[in-house]
Amino acid sequence: MSIREDMPLLVRNEGEWIGEYIYVDNDGNVLDRHQSHLTCRFPTEGEHPYLQTNHYTWADGRTETFDFPATYREHKIWFDTPRLYGYAWEVDATTIVLTWHYKANPQDQLYEMIQLSADGEHRARTWHWFENGEIVKRTIIKEKRIV
């Protein structure tokens, strides 16, 4: 099967999304927050059947942009970039789960859950950050489709 046939929920996430990332510690204190603009696409040429670009902007004017090309096998998309490695899979008709490691700290692990609304116009995402097996913070993300 192709990625489009095997991962219909992922395909429903195709497009551009704007939102806000809020990082909180275990007591709920805000550690960081910034705006986001993500683009999820399925190139028809090249070695990566999925490509995501994340652009972040902070209130102080700082920006960062990262590309996340993914391969497809075993009903999952697999990321291996200079920054991180991991994979994502569909759990049900509305939920995708990712697990990944930042290469700078491979002993630490992140888990992400993405829920897409029934109308496909809104996403809720949460990250759980584990260091040495213990949760240390969470990221809360609310997004709206713009394209």
C-alpha positions in Angstrom: 0.0 0.0 0.0 1.0 3.6 -0.5 1.3 6.2 2.3 -1.9 7.9 1.0 -3.9 4.6 1.1 -2.4 3.3 4.4 -2.3 6.5 6.4 -5.6 8.4 5.6 -5.5 10.4 8.8 -2.0 11.7 8.0 -3.2 12.6 4.6 -6.1 14.6 6.1 -3.4 16.7 7.9 -2.0 17.9 4.5 -1.9 21.7 4.2 -0.8 24.7 6.3 -1.4 25.2 9.9 -0.9 28.1 12.3 -1.0 27.9 16.0 0.8 28.4 19.3 3.2 26.2 21.2 3.1 26.5 25.0 5.8 24.7 27.1 4.9 24.0 30.7 6.8 22.4 33.6 5.3 19.7 35.8 3.7 22.5 38.0 2.0 24.1 35.0 4.4 27.1 34.9 4.9 28.5 31.4 8.5 27.9 30.3 8.2 29.2 26.7 5.6 30.0 24.1 5.8 30.9 20.4 3.7 31.1 17.3 4.0 28.4 14.6 3.3 27.9 10.9 3.5 24.3 9.7 3.3 22.9 6.2 2.5 19.2 5.7 2.9 17.9 2.2 3.2 14.7 0.2 5.7 15.3 -2.6 5.1 13.2 -5.8 8.8 13.1 -6.6 11.9 12.4 -4.6 12.8 9.9 -1.9 10.5 11.3 0.9 6.8 10.7 0.5 6.1 13.1 3.4 7.7 16.4 4.2 6.8 18.8 7.0 8.3 22.3 7.4 7.9 24.0 10.8 8.4 27.7 11.1 8.4 29.2 14.6 8.3 32.9 15.7 8.8 34.3 19.2 7.5 37.6 20.5 11.1 39.0 20.6 11.4 38.5 16.8 13.4 35.3 16.9 12.6 32.7 14.3 13.5 29.1 13.5 12.6 26.9 10.6 13.1 23.1 10.4 12.3 20.5 7.6 11.2 17.0 8.6 11.4 14.7 5.6 10.0 11.2 6.3 10.2 7.8 4.7 7.3 5.3 4.8 7.4 1.7 5.8 5.6 -0.7 8.2 2.5 1.5 8.3 4.6 4.4 9.8 6.4 7.5 8.7 10.0 7.5 9.9 12.1 10.7 10.5 15.9 10.9 10.6 17.1 14.4 10.3 20.3 16.1 11.7 18.2 17.2 14.6 16.0 14.2 15.5 14.9 10.7 14.7 11.7 8.8 15.4 8.4 7.6 13.8 4.7 8.2 13.7 1.7 6.0 13.3 -2.1 6.3 13.2 -3.9 5.0 16.3 -7.5 5.5 15.2 -9.6 7.8 12.9 -8.6 11.0 14.7 -5.3 10.3 16.5 -1.6 10.1 15.4 1.2 9.3 17.8 4.8 10.1 17.4 7.8 9.1 19.4 11.2 10.7 18.9 14.6 11.5 20.3 16.7 14.6 19.8 20.1 13.6 18.6 21.8 15.9 21.0 20.2 14.0 23.9 19.4 10.5 22.6 18.7 9.1 26.1 15.7 11.4 26.4 12.4 10.7 24.6 9.4 12.6 23.5 5.9 11.4 22.8 3.4 13.4 20.8 -0.3 12.9 20.3 -2.1 14.7 17.5 -5.9 14.9 17.3 -7.6 16.2 14.2 -11.1 17.6 14.4 -14.0 15.9 12.5 -14.1 18.8 10.1 -10.3 18.7 9.6 -9.9 22.4 10.4 -8.4 22.2 13.9 -5.7 20.2 15.6 -4.8 19.6 19.2 -1.3 18.3 19.9 0.6 17.5 23.1 4.2 16.5 23.7 5.5 14.7 26.7 9.2 15.2 27.5 11.0 12.4 29.4 14.5 12.7 30.7 16.0 9.6 32.2 12.6 8.0 32.1 10.9 10.8 34.1 8.5 13.4 32.7 10.0 16.9 33.0 7.7 19.1 30.9 4.8 19.2 28.3 4.1 21.1 25.2 0.5 22.1 24.4 -0.2 23.1 20.8 -3.5 24.4 19.3 -3.6 24.8 15.5 -6.0 26.0 12.8 -5.8 25.0 9.1 -5.2 28.0 6.8 -4.8 26.1 3.5 
